């Protein structure tokens, strides 16, 4: 029996994860314009590598939603469990990809202030979006999801 997730109101009034990521990057960049903290001790090629890794992970995970005929929309109702590809290692590979991309941008922009973006995104996704998605998956897919959740970590 389906029950309404506790934080449905919050999810319906909160920006979707890609919007949250872009907004947090823009906010970090704006703060950096007025309060730069200085350069990161890391070569810029790491930024390109992180962005590349995030894009690969993202592009590996996305087609599986079509293959399994389920929604990719965080507010949508899931109709199937995806437990293959990157989902064998992480329950949230798309969000891991977003974080890698954000960290890559941080390295390329090369200022400590930019770390605000991935931290804000991670906080929102970890404490608002994922709990909602997990409640939906549990309600819709039951034991199959609970078994999957027990054997695959939330992040890595």
C-alpha positions as CSV (number, residue, x, y, z in Angstrom):
1,X,0.0,0.0,0.0
2,X,1.4,3.4,-1.0
3,X,1.8,6.0,1.7
4,X,2.6,9.6,1.1
5,X,6.3,10.4,1.8
6,X,6.8,12.7,4.7
7,X,8.7,15.4,2.9
8,X,6.5,15.6,-0.2
9,X,5.6,19.2,0.5
10,X,9.3,20.1,0.6
11,X,10.1,18.2,-2.6
12,X,7.2,19.8,-4.5
13,X,8.5,23.3,-3.5
14,X,12.2,22.7,-3.8
15,X,14.2,23.1,-7.1
16,X,15.2,19.9,-8.9
17,X,18.8,18.7,-8.4
18,X,20.2,20.1,-11.6
19,X,18.7,23.5,-10.8
20,X,20.1,23.3,-7.2
21,X,23.5,22.5,-8.6
22,X,23.5,25.4,-11.0
23,X,22.2,27.8,-8.4
24,X,24.8,26.7,-5.9
25,X,27.6,27.1,-8.4
26,X,26.3,30.6,-9.4
27,X,26.0,31.6,-5.7
28,X,29.5,30.4,-5.0
29,X,30.9,32.3,-7.9
30,X,29.1,35.4,-6.8
31,X,30.4,35.2,-3.3
32,X,33.9,34.6,-4.7
33,X,33.7,37.9,-6.6
34,X,33.5,39.7,-3.3
35,X,35.3,37.4,-0.9
36,X,38.0,35.4,-2.7
37,X,39.8,33.0,-0.4
38,X,42.7,32.1,-2.7
39,X,43.9,29.4,-5.0
40,X,43.5,25.7,-4.5
41,X,46.7,23.6,-4.3
42,X,45.7,21.4,-7.2
43,X,46.5,21.3,-10.9
44,X,43.7,22.4,-13.2
45,X,43.9,19.2,-15.2
46,X,42.2,17.5,-12.2
47,X,39.2,19.7,-12.8
48,X,38.9,18.4,-16.4
49,X,39.3,14.8,-15.1
50,X,36.6,15.2,-12.5
51,X,34.2,16.7,-14.9
52,X,34.9,13.9,-17.4
53,X,34.4,11.3,-14.7
54,X,31.1,12.9,-13.7
55,X,29.9,13.1,-17.2
56,X,30.8,9.4,-17.9
57,X,29.0,8.3,-14.8
58,X,26.0,10.5,-15.6
59,X,25.8,9.2,-19.2
60,X,26.2,5.6,-18.1
61,X,23.3,5.9,-15.6
62,X,20.7,7.9,-17.7
63,X,19.9,5.4,-20.4
64,X,19.0,2.7,-17.8
65,X,15.9,4.7,-16.9
66,X,14.6,4.3,-20.5
67,X,15.7,0.6,-20.6
68,X,13.7,-0.1,-17.4
69,X,10.8,2.1,-18.4
70,X,10.8,4.1,-15.2
71,X,11.0,7.8,-14.3
72,X,14.2,9.8,-13.9
73,X,12.2,12.6,-12.3
74,X,12.9,12.8,-8.6
75,X,9.3,13.7,-7.9
76,X,8.0,10.9,-10.1
77,X,6.7,7.5,-9.1
78,X,9.2,4.7,-9.8
79,X,7.9,1.7,-11.7
80,X,11.1,-0.4,-11.7
81,X,14.2,-1.0,-9.8
82,X,17.5,-0.3,-11.5
83,X,20.3,-2.5,-10.1
84,X,22.7,-2.7,-13.0
85,X,25.5,-0.6,-14.4
86,X,26.6,2.1,-11.9
87,X,23.6,1.2,-9.7
88,X,25.5,-2.0,-8.7
89,X,27.9,0.3,-6.8
90,X,25.9,3.3,-5.8
91,X,22.2,3.9,-5.3
92,X,22.7,7.5,-6.6
93,X,25.3,7.5,-9.4
94,X,23.7,10.5,-11.1
95,X,24.1,12.6,-7.9
96,X,27.7,11.3,-7.6
97,X,28.2,12.4,-11.2
98,X,26.8,15.9,-10.4
99,X,29.1,16.2,-7.4
100,X,32.2,15.2,-9.5
101,X,31.2,17.8,-12.1
102,X,30.8,20.4,-9.4
103,X,34.2,19.5,-7.9
104,X,35.8,19.7,-11.3
105,X,34.4,23.2,-11.8
106,X,35.7,24.2,-8.3
107,X,39.2,23.1,-9.4
108,X,39.0,24.9,-12.7
109,X,37.7,28.1,-11.1
110,X,40.5,27.7,-8.6
111,X,39.2,29.3,-5.4
112,X,38.3,27.8,-2.1
113,X,35.0,29.7,-1.9
114,X,33.7,27.6,-4.8
115,X,33.6,24.6,-2.5
116,X,30.3,26.0,-1.2
117,X,28.6,24.7,-4.4
118,X,29.2,21.0,-4.0
119,X,28.6,21.2,-0.2
120,X,25.3,22.9,-0.7
121,X,24.3,20.4,-3.4
122,X,25.4,17.4,-1.4
123,X,23.5,18.7,1.7
124,X,20.2,19.3,-0.2
125,X,20.4,16.0,-2.1
126,X,21.4,13.9,0.9
127,X,18.9,15.4,3.4
128,X,15.9,16.4,1.2
129,X,15.9,14.6,-2.2
130,X,17.3,11.2,-1.5
131,X,15.1,10.6,1.6
132,X,12.0,11.4,-0.5
133,X,13.2,9.2,-3.3
134,X,13.9,6.3,-0.9
135,X,10.4,6.6,0.7
136,X,8.9,6.5,-2.8
137,X,11.0,3.5,-3.8
138,X,10.2,1.7,-0.6
139,X,6.5,2.3,-1.0
140,X,6.3,1.4,-4.7
141,X,8.9,-1.5,-4.9
142,X,8.8,-2.9,-1.3
143,X,11.0,-5.8,-0.5
144,X,12.9,-5.6,-3.8
145,X,14.1,-2.1,-2.9
146,X,14.8,-2.9,0.7
147,X,17.0,-5.8,-0.4
148,X,18.8,-3.6,-2.9
149,X,19.2,-0.8,-0.3
150,X,20.7,-3.4,2.2
151,X,23.4,-4.4,-0.3
152,X,24.3,-1.2,-2.2
153,X,25.6,2.0,-0.5
154,X,23.8,5.3,-0.8
155,X,26.9,7.1,-2.3
156,X,30.0,4.9,-3.0
